[in-house]
Amino acid sequence: MKLGSYRQIIPNPHGKEISSELVKEILKQANISVKEWLAA
C-alpha cells in the first residue's frame, strides 16, 4: 500500500486477497481515512 511518500508493506502469507475489513483496520491504525485513501 502506498499513499504519497508513505509506504506500508502488508504481509500476506496465505497468497489470497486481503479483506476490505483488514485494509480498513490498517488504515485506521495509520490514521488514514478511507476517503483520503481512495482520493490518493
N, C-alpha and C positions, 0 to 999 in steps of 0.2 A: 504494500500500500504506500502511496506517495501523495503528499499534499504540499505543494510549494517546495521548500527545501527540506521539509520533514519527511523522513522515510521510515517506515515500520515494517520489519520482516515478520511475517506470521508463519510459524512452523506448522506444517500440515503433514504429519507422518502417515495419515490414512490415504492420502492421494485423492481424496474426494473434494467436492466443492465445500467451501466454508459457509455455514448457515448465515442468513442475514441477521439473526439474533446475536451470533458471535461477533459479527462485524460491528453491530450497534454497541455491544459491550466494550469492544476495543476502542471505538471512537469515544465513548463515554469516559473511559479511563484516560484517554489522551486529551480530554476537554475539547473535542471537536464535535460540533453538531452535525447531524445527518444532512441538514440543509446546506451547511458550509461545505461538507464533503462532496455532495452532489454538484455544487456550483463550481468546484475546482476543476 
